């Protein structure tokens, strides 16, 4: 899950070295905290949040195969 979000984020931003994904795993859920450079926030979120929504949709589909719930939080 973490690798998927990191791969997507690195391909979108201008500063791929500053992409950081932290994974907090519980019994039945996973929280992924995505951090990017301040200049790249718009690229990860997208117009009206469409890219962020797409990232969340992809991770939810991958997590469903494992029987888990996932939340992606985009942070500074």
Secondary structure, DSSP 8 states (H G I E B T S, - for coil): -HHHHHHHHHHH-S-GGG-EEEEEE-SSEEEEEEE--GGGHHHHH-GGGHHHHHHHHHHHHHHHHHT-EEEEEEE-
